[in-house]
Amino acid sequence: MRKLLRKIILRIGDTGFVRRAIEEQADLSDFKEKPSVQVIIGVLLIIISSLLGWPAVAVLGVMAVKLKEPLVAVIGGPLIYGFSHLVFLLGMYFSGAKYSLIFFRWLTRATMEKLLTWVGLSEE
């Protein structure tokens, strides 16, 4: 079992993304910078999309029951949920890609260094 895990870890470690993250010692220092207006707008859009998603669908469901109009939920639910998804994607476009990449490069480096130490291929 350990040989199989070692083989899998080595195969993952051989990918370009992992090798670059380790070689460049990817860290979280970019999070110390003050976020740009674009990033702040993106985060706000992501928050708004969270408020528009399931809570709005639930409100439409309650409204449909109170008004005895099921079409309010049947039509409005998917529409508002789809709209919230578009708002989320717009928010990710503005802010998510840069910071997500920074975070995942650091996470990849940290995880692979631990795994390589665990299987005895690196010293910490």
N, C-alpha and C positions, 0 to 999 in steps of 0.2 A: 504494500500500500504506500509506504514512504517513497519507494522508487517511482511509483506512478505520480505521486504528488510532486516529487522533485522534477520529473520530466515535464509535467504541466507548467510548473513555475518557471522552468528554464525556457519553455516555448513562449510563454507570455512575456518573459523578460527580454526575449529576442526581438520583440516588435520595436519599431522605430520610436513610437510615442514613449514607451517605457524607458528605452535606452537614453533618449534625449532628456527626459525628466530626471533621470539619475545623474547623467553627465553634467547637466546644467544646475544640479542641486536646486530644483524647483522649490520655492518657498512661498509664503503668504505675505511677503513684504509689500506687494502692490496694494494690499488692503489698508495700508497705513496712509495712503494718499487720500486727499479730500475728493469725494466723488464729484464727477462733472454733473452739470444740469441734465444732460441726456440720461445719465445713469439714474438720477433722482426721479426723473419723469418715468423712466422704465419701471422702477420699483413701485412707484405710485400706481401705474397701470396694472401691475401684477396684483397689488393689494385690491384695487377696484374690481379686477376680474374675479378675485376670490369672493368678494361680496356679491357679485352678480351671479355667480354660478349656482350651486345648490340652494343657498338661502332664497334666492329669487324664485327658483323653481318650486320650493316649498311654499312660498307665499302665494304663488299662482295656483298651487294645488288647493290651498285653504280657500282662496277666492273662488275657485271653481266649485267647491263644495257649498260655500255660503250662498253663492249666486245661483246654484243649481245649473251651471253652464259648464259641462265637462270640456267643451272646446277651448275654454280659457287655458286649461292645463295641457290639453292634447296638442294645441297649436303653439301656445305661448311658452310652454316649458322647453321644448327643443329649440325654439327661436332664441330665447334668452340665454340658454346654455351655450348654444353655438356662438352667439354674440360675445359671451364672456370668454369663450375659448379664443376668439379672434383678438380680444383685448389683451389676454394673457400672452398670446404670440407676439403682439406688438410690443408689449412690455419686455419680453425676452429679447426681441430684436434690439430695443434701445439699450438694455443693460445686461442681459443675462449672458451673452456669449463670452464676453471678455472675462468676467469674474468667474463664470463657471469653468472656463478653461484653466484659469489660474488655480482654482480650488482643486480641480481634478488632476492637474499635473502634480501638485503637492501631495494629494492623497495617493496617487499612483506611486510616486517616489517613496513615500513613507511606508506604504503597504509592501512594496516589493523589497525594500531594504529589510523589513521585519521577516518576510517570507524567506528571503535568501539567507538570513541569519539562522532562521529556524531549521532549514534543511542543511545547514553547515557549509554554505557556499560563500559566506561573507562574514567578516568579523565586525562587531559593533564597537 
